[in-house]
Amino acid sequence: MFEALEAHVARRAEVRAEMAAERIAASIHVPGVQAETTQGGVVLSGRGLMRRWINDARLRWIAGWSA
């Protein structure tokens, strides 16, 4: 009885998650860091990314860290 409703809600949730990932990827404006959306979210890449992630507040907000 509720299968169609569940399928509809699941698809809407997927679309909203994709939209959020695209917004996050588009908001990354850090030289040397590339952001790409994948099915599971956003993948960041770049040289020295882990060190930069810790030191650069523009990247920390993605993980929910505070400065």
N, C-alpha and C positions, 0 to 999 in steps of 0.2 A: 503494500500500500504506500509506503513512504520511500520506496526505492527511487522513484523519479525525482522526488524532492531532495533526497540525499545526494544523488548524482549532480543535480543542478547546483546545490550548495558547494559540493566538492569542486566542481569546475570553476565556480566564482572565486573560491578561495585560491585555486591555482592561478587564476588570472591576476588576482590582487597581489599575490606573492611575486609573480613575474614583474608586475608593474613596480612594486617596491624595489626589487633587485635592479631594475633598469634605472630608477631614480637614484639609487645609491651609487651605481656604477657611473652615472653621468655627473654626480656631484664630486667625484674624486678629481681634484685639480692639483696634484702634487707632481712636480717634475720628476721624471724617471720611474713613475709608478703607473702601471697599466691596470685597468679594471675591466673585466669581461664578465658578462652574465652567463650563467650555466643553468642547467635544470635545477640544481640544488641551491643556487644563490649567486653570489658574486665571488669571483676569484681575483685576487690581487697578485701582481707579479712585478718584480723589479730587483735590481741589484741592491744588496744590503737591506732588503725589505724588513727583516726582523729587527735589526738595529734601528732603522728609521721608524718602524711602528712604535717602538718604545719611546723614542725621542721626539717624535713629531705629533703635535696635538691634532693636526689635520687628519691623521690616520687613526689615532686612538679612539675617537668618537665612534668609529664603526663597530668596535668591539664593546662599546659601552663603558670604556674606561674613562676616568676623570683625570684631568691634568694635575 
